């Protein structure tokens, strides 16, 4: 990779069309001209010396500091990538507030709820307990926690990703127990399969009936390949899905979700996603084990899993080309690709410290490198359908205090001012060469 030459830096850079085309100009400093002292001569004797008139001292006019030309405004992100993929943000009941609305509705056309659609937010324990007395697989649901965000999206013409149906970390323990009582034993596999099916069908039926066209993608299973069990599935003691169903819970989650959307009126084309973190390192594990689970049942994984979701919680010390290589592998394997939780933290930035301009520029360049890479994958035929940021302002980032470090990982700062990272994400050409400053991509 070559560095920008001095000639290029002096000439300036053309700006990306979506970001404008203004260039800053400077007024050259003018050095005042000094008057040379006259050559000495002998005055005539007969002529009296005239009275000397003092010459006033003329001070040079100070050079005015030029006013920098503001950078052109970045076009709305959803417009920049309108021909490529949806641009999304993670929102919660705080960030749908009025003070954030202009940023959100201007830039995004897709929303993921941070917690309001996860299983613990949707299951109704009291009603489930009442019904389980007559039916051990009875499930009751309540969608109240997501209503304000659903209304916000519908009012602003934004679609949603459903996150998430089956995830061990935010499914309450009682859901896996006899009589929905955490002090009792786990239910058997057949009972748990029916509870899973009932839960999934209720979710799909609710959105199909009440909000047709709102949901365009569903994270069916989240973070399942992190353990040492068969197929490297997440076999943690606190994973009730694994404790009751073994690794088969992944297969049945997709089976029942596919059945539910096929039975729906308006959701047949919803994209069903397997979503996970650390996918740069897991790509081979997922591409080996996920298809094998379906093959065990004589099924083709592509009939049930439409897309791979790469969460994409990255940092400026990460080697972005490895990330893009993993993305290419997923699309080469025949899967649609979605970036579902993208943020890019500034490595080693301690809580309370302000990142330097150099670190902020480094972050911006890495954002641009990712977006350039995704468009390159698309140009080669890869199907990428959405890129979702896990938030938009550093003020509400989940990485604001990560073991004492503040990643400052999003596109707007804590005061809702656009960071240079926004220009990187938008691929503005006023972001200096990707290959200078010794940055390894």
C-alpha positions, -999 to 999 in steps of 0.1 A, spaced: 0 0 0 14 34 -9 13 66 11 -1 100 -1 28 119 -16 37 154 -8 23 166 -41 -11 151 -33 -12 166 1 -4 201 -14 -29 197 -41 -57 188 -16 -83 160 -19 -115 159 -39 -144 154 -16 -169 126 -19 -200 138 -38 -224 131 -9 -202 153 14 -199 183 -9 -169 198 -28 -157 228 -10 -120 233 -2 -105 255 24 -84 285 13 -58 306 31 -48 342 27 -10 343 22 10 362 48 24 395 34 57 406 48 60 444 49 87 458 25 115 475 43 129 509 29 167 508 23 187 535 42 199 563 18 236 565 8 255 592 29 267 624 10 286 656 20 262 686 23 274 719 6 292 743 31 272 774 20 238 757 25 225 757 60 213 723 73 176 721 71 156 714 102 151 676 104 115 664 102 111 631 120 98 602 98 68 585 115 73 548 122 49 527 101 40 495 118 31 466 95 -5 456 94 -8 424 113 -17 394 92 -52 382 99 -56 345 107 -77 330 79 -112 317 89 -112 280 81 -138 269 56 -163 245 73 -163 210 61 -193 202 38 -223 187 55 -225 149 53 -255 137 34 -280 115 53 -264 80 57 -296 62 45 -294 83 13 -257 76 7 -263 39 9 -298 38 -5 -287 16 -35 -266 -7 -12 -283 -17 21 -304 -4 49 -286 17 75 -298 10 110 -293 21 146 -300 4 180 -325 24 200 -341 22 234 -369 42 252 -344 70 259 -329 75 225 -362 77 208 -366 110 227 -371 144 210 -335 156 215 -322 127 193 -349 126 167 -333 147 140 -301 126 140 -320 93 140 -347 100 114 -323 118 91 -297 91 89 -314 57 96 -341 37 80 -338 6 102 -341 1 140 -331 -26 164 -344 -25 199 -316 -27 225 -336 -49 250 -373 -44 244 -378 -74 221 -356 -98 239 -372 -129 255 -372 -116 291 -390 -85 279 -417 -104 261 -425 -134 283 -453 -129 309 -444 -149 339 -476 -145 359 -499 -154 330 -476 -183 320 -477 -197 355 -515 -195 356 -518 -214 323 -491 -240 328 -512 -257 354 -534 -271 326 -507 -273 298 -470 -277 306 -461 -260 273 -484 -230 278 -467 -197 271 -480 -161 276 -465 -131 260 -467 -93 265 -454 -68 239 -459 -37 260 -422 -28 265 -416 -23 228 -447 -3 220 -432 32 221 -403 22 198 -427 4 174 -448 36 172 -417 57 167 -406 35 138 -440 35 122 -444 72 126 -411 78 109 -413 52 81 -385 30 96 -385 -8 95 -372 -30 123 -350 -60 129 -364 -83 156 -337 -90 182 -338 -117 193 -360 -149 196 -336 -175 211 -307 -163 232 -296 -179 265 -283 -147 281 -317 -130 283 -341 -158 286 -352 -161 322 -344 -193 340 -380 -199 351 -390 -204 314 -371 -238 314 -384 -251 347 -413 -273 357 -444 -251 365 -423 -221 356 -408 -223 390 -370 -217 393 -368 -239 423 -379 -270 403 -362 -292 378 -357 -284 341 -385 -297 319 -378 -325 294 -368 -319 258 -402 -325 243 -419 -300 266 -392 -274 260 -396 -278 222 -433 -271 225 -426 -241 247 -402 -228 221 -426 -233 193 -455 -217 211 -434 -187 220 -421 -182 184 -455 -186 168 -470 -160 192 -443 -135 183 -447 -140 146 -485 -139 148 -484 -107 168 -463 -88 142 -481 -104 113 -515 -93 126 -507 -59 143 -477 -45 124 -475 -60 89 -444 -49 70 -426 -36 101 -402 -64 107 -378 -72 78 -353 -95 96 -352 -117 127 -322 -127 148 -336 -162 153 -306 -175 173 -280 -154 190 -245 -164 202 -248 -201 200 -212 -212 190 -191 -204 220 -187 -237 239 -170 -271 238 -201 -293 234 -210 -310 202 -207 -286 173 -190 -261 196 -224 -250 209 -228 -228 239 -230 -253 267 -228 -230 296 -245 -240 329 -268 -209 326 -279 -217 290 -313 -232 297 -318 -239 260 -288 -262 260 -296 -277 293 -331 -288 281 -325 -294 244 -288 -298 238 -273 -284 206 -306 -292 189 -322 -260 202 -305 -241 172 -321 -264 146 -355 -263 162 -355 -225 166 -350 -221 129 -374 -249 120 -402 -233 141 -395 -198 129 -396 -209 93 -429 -227 99 -443 -196 116 -434 -171 88 -446 -195 61 -479 -197 79 -481 -159 82 -499 -135 58 -473 -107 56 -440 -121 69 -431 -148 44 -402 -128 31 -387 -119 64 -350 -127 66 -340 -153 92 -306 -146 107 -280 -165 128 -263 -137 148 -230 -139 167 -201 -119 180 -164 -123 173 -172 -137 138 -138 -128 125 -125 -158 145 -156 -179 143 -162 -179 106 -149 -215 100 -167 -228 132 -200 -214 121 -197 -225 84 -188 -260 95 -212 -266 124 -244 -248 114 -249 -267 81 -240 -300 99 -268 -295 124 -293 -293 95 -277 -322 76 -283 -344 107 -320 -339 100 -316 -344 62 -321 -306 57 -303 -279 38 -293 -251 60 -301 -226 33 -338 -235 35 -339 -223 70 -311 -198 76 -312 -169 52 -284 -147 66 -254 -145 89 -254 -116 113 -219 -103 122 -223 -83 154 -191 -64 146 -180 -49 179 -146 -38 167 -117 -16 179 -91 5 163 -64 -20 171 -82 -47 151 -70 -57 117 -100 -48 95 -90 -68 65 -94 -100 86 -130 -89 94 -137 -83 57 -121 -116 48 -146 -133 72 -175 -114 56 -164 -126 22 -164 -162 34 -199 -160 46 -212 -146 13 -191 -171 -6 -209 -198 13 -242 -186 -1 -255 -166 29 -269 -131 29 -249 -109 52 -259 -83 78 -238 -62 101 -261 -62 131 -243 -44 160 -215 -23 145 -194 -1 167 -157 7 165 -140 16 198 -109 37 202 -85 12 218 -70 21 253 -89 53 257 -95 55 295 -127 67 310 -124 105 316 -98 110 289 -105 129 257 -92 111 226 -67 130 205 -74 142 170 -51 116 157 -70 88 175 -103 102 162 -89 103 127 -77 67 130 -112 56 140 -127 75 110 -103 58 86 -111 24 99 -148 30 96 -142 40 60 -121 9 54 -150 -12 65 -175 5 43 -152 5 13 -147 -32 19 -185 -40 21 -191 -22 -11 -163 -41 -27 -179 -74 -16 -212 -62 -30 -196 -53 -63 -183 -89 -66 -218 -103 -61 -220 -107 -24 -255 -100 -9 -253 -75 20 -287 -62 30 -282 -41 62 -256 -24 83 -268 -15 118 -248 5 143 -252 -4 180 -263 31 189 -253 65 174 -240 87 202 -212 80 226 -234 93 254 -254 60 254 -228 35 241 -226 2 260 -189 6 257 -187 39 276 -171 21 305 -156 -12 294 -133 -22 323 -122 14 327 -120 22 290 -143 45 270 -144 33 234 -160 65 221 -171 41 194 -200 57 176 -205 85 150 -217 113 172 -200 125 204 -216 128 239 -229 163 229 -245 149 197 -219 167 176 -209 148 144 -174 132 148 -150 127 120 -160 91 123 -193 101 106 -173 113 76 -154 80 76 -186 59 77 -199 81 49 -167 75 28 -160 112 24 -128 119 5 -117 145 30 -107 116 52 -70 115 45 -53 85 28 -63 52 43 -27 41 41 -8 67 60 1 72 97 14 36 98 -21 23 103 -24 -14 97 -57 -24 82 
